[in-house]
Amino acid sequence: MRRADRLFRIIQNLHSKRAITACELANRLDVSERTIYRDMQDLSLSGIPITGETGVGYRLLKGFQLPPLMFTEEEIEALLLGARMVRAWTDKDLASAANQALQKIEHVIPEKLKPQLERNDMIVPDFPMEGQASNQLRTLRHAIRNQQKIRINYTRADGEHSSRIIHPLGLFYWGKVWTVVSWCELRNEFRNFRLDRMTDCKPDNKHFEIIEGRTLQDYLNIECNK
């Protein structure tokens, strides 16, 4: 890592709300603590308002802002590819957010890198989401964030219909298909549901609690141990 990049990352880390020790910074950046001490001294001498307290760590004084964002060409490539994936494979709200994020990036990157945002040599096929899956995705995203129960009408692959109340925990994209991992009140266990097989998906106006044994991590642990 170039020293300039390391100094920039140090400042980024110092923007956290808590103090960070030299040891923690050294581990994050894969350098020695002695290197961190030298970098801190150089940053302070250059006018960066850093405070340090033995046994507590380093902080940035409130109000300090980083200079305009600097990206490498590969970082811009990664952001562009990610934004295109979001626009192609998620709901309209996330697609709009991806466009807005790219616009913000365009305003702060150097002029010489702006042409990178116009690259079209990485193609993201636009697989249309079947039925109401896009709307279901938006509903479930908000429900996961707010720990809100969801009532769904669901059709299995064999054609059997059912109504469920679920506690949505996580969304997975499998290429053309989104699924939601949930705690199902009907079965009293984890269940996966395909969004394109939901004929209805509405908030139940009730919240669920995060209970040990019923979290997304619990589900992932079970799957890993199969």
N, C-alpha and C positions, 0 to 999 in steps of 0.2 A: 504494500500500500504506500502510495506517495505521501510524503510528510504533510503536504497541503491538504490532502484528503483526510488524513488522520486528525489534523487540527480542526477541520470542519466537523468531523464526526464527534469530536470531544465537545464542541459547542452544542451540537444537537443533543447529546446526552445530558449536558448540564441544564437543558431546558426543562427537565423533569421537576416535579414539585418537591422532591426530597433531595437531600445532599447525597453526593456520590463520592465514594472513597477512591483513592488512587489505585488500590488493589482491584476494585470492581471495574474501573475503566481499563486497566491493563488487561484484565481477562477478556473484556468485550472486544478490545482492539488487537489482542494477541501480541502485546509488547510488554516490556518490563516496567515495573513501577518507576524505576529511575528515568525511563523515557517519558513517562507521564509527568513526573516532577519537572523535567526540563521543558516539556511542552506547556505546562501551566505557567511557568515563569515567562516564557516567550509570549504567550497569549496576554498575560497581564501587562508586560512591557509594551505590547502593541496597542493597548487601550481597552482590551476586553475587560469589563467589570466583574472579575471573578473574586469571590471571597473563599477563604479556606480556614477550617478549624480542625486542629489535631483531634483525632478520634471520632470526628463527625463527618468530614469530607468537604467537597467543594460545591459551591453554588454560584449561579449567575444572579446578579442584582436584578430586581424586578424592573421591567420596562425595556430591557435590552432586547433588540430584535436582530435576527440574522440578516445579512445582506441578501440580495436577490438569489433565488435558488440556482444552483449550478448542477447540471446533470451531464453525465457522460453520454456518448451516442448510444451505448448499449442500454443505459438506464431509460432513455427516451424510447428506445425500441420496445423495452419491456412494458412501459406505461402505455404505449400506443397499442400493443397487442392485447394487453389486459382490458383496455377501454373498448376495443372492438369486440372482444369476447362478451363483455357485459352488455353491449348494445345488441348483440345478436342473440344471446341466449337467456336474457332475463326479462323482467317486466319493464314497462314504459318509464316508470319512475327512476329505476336504476340506470336505464339507458340515458335518460336526460341528465342524471347526476354525472355520468361518465363524460358526456359532452361538456358539461360545465367545468369539470375538473381539467379537461384538456385545454379549455379556453383560459383558465387561470394559469396553467403551466405556460401557455403560449405568451402570456403577458410578462412573465418573469424570467424566461430563459434568454440567453444572449441571441442576437440576431443570426449569428452564424449557425446556430443549432435549430432554428425554426423550420428550415426545410425538412428536417427529420420528421416533423409532425405530418408532413404531406406524403410520406412514403406509403406505397401501396403494394409492396412486394411480399407482404405477409398477409395471406388471405384467410379470413375467418368465414367459413360458410354460414349463411343465415338459415338455420333450420327453424322453420316456423313452429311455434308451440301450438299443439293441437288443442281444439276446443277452448275452454276457459282457463287453460293452464297458466297463462300469463297473469290473469287476475288472481288465480289461486296463489301464485307465488308471492304476489304483493301482499295479499291478506295474511299468509303464513309468516312472511318476514316480520310484519308488524306484531303478529301474535307471539312469535318467539321473543322478540324484544321486550314485550310488555307482559310476558307470562300469562297469556290470555287463552282460555279454553276455546276450542273450535269445534263446531258441529258440522259433520260432513255426511253427504250421501255418496256411497262408494259402490262401484261395480268391479267385481273381481274378473280375472281373465276368463273364468268359466261362465261368466254372465250372472253370477249371484249378486244380488243387491243387498246393501245393509246401510244402516244409519249408525254413526258412531259419534261419541264425544271424545276428543283427543287432546292431549297436552303436547303441542308441537315443540320439539327440542332442537332439531337441526335439519338443514336442507342439503341434499346431495345431487350433483349433476353428473349423469352417466353418459352424456353424449346423446342428444335428442330428448332424453327423458330426465325429469326432475322427480325426486322422491323426498318425502318428509319422514323423518324418524320421530315417532311419538310414543307417549304412554297412552295406551288405549283403555278407557274406562270399562268398555264392554268385556274385553279379554283380560283385563287387569295385568297386562304385561306389555313389553315393547312390541310395536308393530311398524312396518314400513308401508307407506301408501304412495302410489304414483299419482302425481297431480293431474295427469291427463285422463285418469279414470274417476275423478271426482266430478259428480254432476252438481254438487252444491258444496260450498265451503264458506261458512259464516261464523263470525265471533259469537260465542255463547254468552257474552257479557258477564262472565265469571272468570276469576283468576285462579291459577293453580300455584301451589308452593313447590319450590325446589326441594325434593325429598331425597335423602340418601338412598341409593339403590334404584332411583328412577331418573338419573341425570343422563345427559348425552355421553359423558365420560364413562358412566356405568355401562351404557349400551356398547360403546366402543371396546371397553375391556372384555365384555362377553364375546364380541365378534372376534377379537384378537386371540382369545383362548379356545376358539372352536377348532 
